[in-house]
């Protein structure tokens, strides 16, 4: 009983550590480039974590209930989806850096309860709207799918019954939400202080884009071999 309880609570700590894996941080850094500030970064990280946890819980529950395991090719396909997503996010970050090079400084203000950013005289970006929330949610879902098979295999081997396994997965997901909220909040706050000008913000977008594309290509190579 005590061993099971300790194993379940360990899920929170493992989830916290899981949030700081390179692919997670790289993907979120490309999103935080558009949402500088500790509060915006934290919200973005929470949304990422919700998507990540939802995928883990749904797929993990199905696998645990049926006693099945994800086929190796399916696992490789999920990992390849992560790699492709990193490349797309990186390319988008490079495009943002190039696009913003032709604009003036970014000015933020509020209309009612919504935050806005004006990049030059003709642009108007709603940071509190659906696109801001949807992107990190999808990124989190994809990462959760890629990790669901491995997490399920671990809890199936280590914990004795279905309830404790499900609790572990949920707590693991909650830990990842907390970890990513802290990480993306710190990146957003640091970016706000270190890159107050549009030129520095563009440099960060370009750097994060290059890193994301490079990591995505490196991530894809072994997965392509597993699918072939």
C-alpha positions in Angstrom: 0.0 0.0 0.0 2.7 2.5 1.0 4.8 1.5 -2.0 1.8 2.1 -4.3 1.1 5.5 -2.7 4.7 6.5 -3.0 4.8 5.4 -6.6 1.6 7.4 -7.4 2.9 10.6 -5.7 6.2 10.2 -7.6 4.1 10.7 -10.7 3.9 14.4 -10.0 7.6 14.8 -9.7 8.3 12.8 -12.8 5.7 14.9 -14.6 7.5 18.0 -13.5 10.7 16.7 -14.9 9.1 15.5 -18.1 8.0 19.1 -18.9 11.6 20.2 -19.2 12.5 17.7 -21.9 14.2 19.4 -24.9 11.4 18.8 -27.4 8.8 20.3 -25.1 10.9 23.4 -24.2 11.8 24.0 -27.8 8.2 23.8 -29.1 7.0 26.1 -26.4 9.8 28.6 -26.9 8.6 29.2 -30.5 5.2 30.0 -29.1 6.3 32.2 -26.2 8.2 34.4 -28.7 4.8 35.8 -29.6 3.6 36.1 -26.0 6.4 37.7 -24.1 5.6 38.2 -20.4 5.5 36.0 -17.4 1.7 35.8 -17.2 1.2 35.1 -20.9 3.9 32.6 -20.9 2.4 30.8 -17.9 -1.0 30.7 -19.4 0.5 29.3 -22.6 2.3 26.6 -20.6 -0.9 25.6 -18.8 -2.8 25.3 -22.1 0.1 23.1 -23.4 -0.1 21.0 -20.3 -3.9 20.5 -20.5 -3.5 19.2 -24.1 -0.6 17.0 -23.0 -2.5 15.6 -20.0 -5.7 15.0 -22.0 -3.9 12.9 -24.6 -2.1 10.9 -21.8 -5.3 10.2 -19.9 -7.4 9.2 -22.9 -4.9 7.0 -24.6 -3.5 5.7 -21.3 -7.0 4.7 -20.1 -7.8 2.8 -23.3 -4.5 1.0 -23.1 -4.7 0.1 -19.4 -8.4 -1.0 -19.7 -7.6 -3.3 -22.6 -4.2 -4.4 -21.4 -2.8 -3.5 -24.8 0.4 -1.8 -25.8 0.9 0.7 -28.6 2.4 -1.0 -31.7 6.0 0.0 -32.4 5.0 1.6 -35.7 2.3 3.6 -34.1 4.7 4.9 -31.5 7.2 5.8 -34.2 4.4 7.6 -36.1 3.5 9.7 -33.0 7.1 10.6 -32.5 7.4 11.5 -36.2 4.4 13.8 -35.7 6.3 15.5 -32.9 9.3 16.0 -35.2 7.1 17.4 -38.0 5.5 19.7 -35.6 8.8 21.0 -34.4 9.8 21.7 -38.0 6.6 23.5 -38.7 6.8 25.6 -35.6 10.4 26.5 -36.4 9.5 27.5 -39.9 6.6 29.6 -38.6 9.0 31.3 -36.1 11.4 32.1 -38.8 8.5 33.6 -40.9 7.4 35.7 -38.0 11.0 37.0 -37.5 11.2 37.9 -41.2 7.7 39.4 -41.3 8.2 41.5 -38.2 11.4 42.9 -39.7 9.4 45.2 -41.9 7.2 46.5 -39.1 7.6 49.0 -36.4 7.9 48.4 -32.6 5.3 46.2 -30.9 2.9 48.2 -28.7 0.6 46.4 -26.2 -2.5 47.7 -24.6 -6.0 46.6 -23.5 -9.5 46.9 -24.8 -11.8 45.9 -22.0 -10.6 42.5 -20.8 -8.6 41.5 -23.9 -4.9 42.1 -24.5 -3.8 43.3 -27.9 -0.5 43.8 -29.6 0.0 46.3 -32.5 3.1 45.5 -34.6 3.2 48.6 -36.8 0.3 50.8 -37.8 -1.8 48.2 -39.7 -1.4 45.0 -37.7 -3.7 43.9 -34.9 -3.1 40.6 -33.1 -5.6 39.3 -30.5 -3.4 37.5 -27.9 -6.4 36.6 -25.8 -8.3 35.0 -28.6 -8.7 31.4 -29.9 -5.5 31.2 -32.0 -3.4 32.0 -29.0 -5.0 29.1 -27.0 -5.4 26.6 -29.9 -1.8 26.3 -30.9 -0.3 25.3 -27.5 -3.3 23.0 -27.0 -2.5 21.1 -30.2 1.2 21.0 -29.5 0.5 19.5 -26.1 -1.9 16.9 -27.5 0.7 15.8 -30.0 3.4 15.5 -27.3 1.0 13.6 -25.1 0.2 11.1 -27.8 3.9 10.5 -28.4 4.5 9.8 -24.7 1.4 7.9 -23.8 2.7 4.5 -24.8 5.8 4.7 -22.7 4.0 6.1 -19.6 1.4 3.4 -19.8 4.0 0.6 -20.1 5.8 2.0 -17.0 2.8 2.2 -14.8 1.5 -1.2 -15.9 4.8 -2.7 -14.9 5.2 -0.8 -11.6 1.8 -0.4 -10.1 -0.5 -3.3 -9.0 -4.0 -2.3 -10.1 -6.0 -0.2 -12.6 -7.1 2.6 -10.2 -3.5 3.3 -9.0 -2.2 3.3 -12.6 -4.9 5.8 -13.7 -4.2 8.0 -10.7 -0.5 7.9 -11.5 -1.1 9.0 -15.1 -3.4 11.9 -14.0 -0.8 13.1 -11.4 1.9 12.8 -14.0 -0.1 15.0 -16.3 -0.7 17.5 -13.5 3.0 17.6 -12.8 3.7 18.3 -16.4 1.2 21.2 -16.4 2.9 22.7 -13.4 6.4 22.2 -14.9 5.5 23.6 -18.3 3.7 26.6 -16.7 6.8 27.4 -14.7 9.1 26.9 -17.6 7.2 28.9 -20.2 6.4 31.6 -17.6 10.1 32.0 -16.9 10.9 32.2 -20.6 8.2 34.7 -21.2 9.3 36.9 -18.3 13.0 36.6 -19.3 12.1 37.5 -22.9 10.2 40.6 -21.8 13.2 41.8 -19.9 16.0 40.8 -22.2 14.2 41.6 -25.5 12.2 44.7 -25.0 12.7 45.9 -28.6 11.3 44.5 -31.8 14.8 43.8 -33.1 15.7 41.6 -30.1 12.3 39.9 -30.3 12.9 39.0 -33.9 16.4 37.6 -33.1 14.8 35.4 -30.5 12.2 34.2 -32.9 14.8 33.4 -35.5 17.0 31.6 -33.0 14.2 29.5 -31.6 13.0 28.7 -35.1 16.4 27.4 -36.2 16.7 25.3 -33.0 13.2 23.9 -33.5 13.9 22.9 -37.1 17.2 21.3 -36.2 15.8 19.3 -33.4 12.8 18.3 -35.5 15.1 16.9 -38.2 17.3 15.1 -35.7 14.1 13.7 -34.0 12.7 12.5 -37.3 15.7 10.5 -38.6 15.5 7.5 -36.3 11.7 7.4 -36.4 11.7 7.2 -40.2 13.9 4.1 -39.9 11.4 2.5 -37.4 8.4 3.1 -39.7 10.2 1.9 -42.9 
